Amino acid sequence: MNRPPDWYSRGLPHIWLPYNQMKTTAPPLAVARTDGTRIVLADGRELVDGVASWWTACHGYNHPHIVAAIQAQAARMPHVMLGGLVHEQVLNLARRLCALAPAPLTRVFFSDSGSVAVEVAMKMAVQYWLNRGIRGRTKFLCFRGGYHGDTFATMAVCDPEEGMHNLFTGILPEHYVIDLPSAGDDAFERFVEQHADELAGILVEPLVQGAGGMKFHGPDTLRRLRAAADKRDLLLIFDEIFTGFARTGTMFACEVAGVVPDIMTVGKALTGGTIPLAATIASQKVFDAFWSDDPAHALMHGPTYMGNALACAAANATLDLFESEDRLGAVRAIEDALRRGLEGCRGLSGVAHVRVRGAIGVVQLHAISNLGALKSRFADAGVWVRPFRDIVYLTPALTIGEADLAKLTSTIGAVLGQ
Ligand SMILES: *Cc1c(COP(=O)(O)O)cnc(C)c1O
């Protein structure tokens, strides 16, 4: 293999990379460029991408329509502060997101990462009660297997293991993390009855818990959450940062359940994998609790780069593509191909479970003993697949071609079969 480029050797000693023990982790691969569903490495190798960069690049990398929108916006106005100023891109995007989201989600608050979008949702929910003069409703009910971000407030509503609740005991605010409701068992409803007066809201990733292990639940679960929230007048928050924008087969996962949350968060695919942007979308009911002559009832939040014009231009271009091209049809085709392509994994030794929903394919193993070795075997085989914990998963760009998708699924079968 070629010598790594100069920028790689000189910069690597100064970078702190995510989610890894820097001492023992394998060195990261140097990427020269991307194109569609391919990642081109500095040494010339080309990997077929099965992850879409943490599910962001929904239309594939370097989509010309998104790139052109960013370039045009950069030439006109990269950014202005949203304090006292607005611009065409941010208002168009707010209007379009509300039109796309289920009614009555009517107000969009922009931020620059999913974690912050979830924090804003939590702040809205807590202040919703305070503004209405109701004290003590400060805790969230959330679920094992959930993932909502890495900041302190969001770690506290993740799965206790994922959020490292033990390590940070005493620092993290304490919320209630319980099992998702299961059929024929009313433990969830009983829990809500018991704790309703302390709860600001219920927070869940609808249909698929992503980073916490790619676990699926059904629309009936979401209907139970809505019913319990309605019964005790709690706010229901759907974190659609992973599931939003067609990933599970509908534009937003909550649509299949016919359930509308009071607050919804989106991010990740919102800009098609180009510029960080996230949004917290509130219902009219939530917004109304802040609408007052009392300045203390305002939502005191405002990220510096809130509503960044480049990011909003990229998001508007991303939404254009959802309108002009049949991505929901593409997800159906990907779902079929994932089912066919991963079917053979069921018989492999070490495989515990194979599941597919929309453009998400998961092969769960009994255990992965050497995650590092498995990762490098995928790269050596020409695919970019990032197993974590006990799962190997695919969340490709929705634009992926049949041949590339077949290469991903057959490589997973071959590598796991070894
Ligand atoms: C990725 C993710 C987040 C956090 O988003 P960041 O942009 O990484 O802060 C929150 N919730 C869900 C469901 C996610 O998948």
The ligand as an ORCA input file, in Angstrom:
! r2SCAN-3c Opt
* xyz 0 1
  C     -27.567     10.844     15.911
  C     -28.738     10.996     16.784
  C     -28.828     12.032     17.729
  C     -27.705     13.010     17.973
  O     -27.418     13.769     16.859
  P     -26.006     14.544     16.765
  O     -26.146     15.356     15.533
  O     -24.956     13.478     16.667
  O     -25.862     15.344     18.002
  C     -29.983     12.122     18.479
  N     -30.997     11.258     18.314
  C     -30.946     10.250     17.428
  C     -32.115      9.353     17.287
  C     -29.810     10.087     16.634
  O     -29.764      9.063     15.760
*
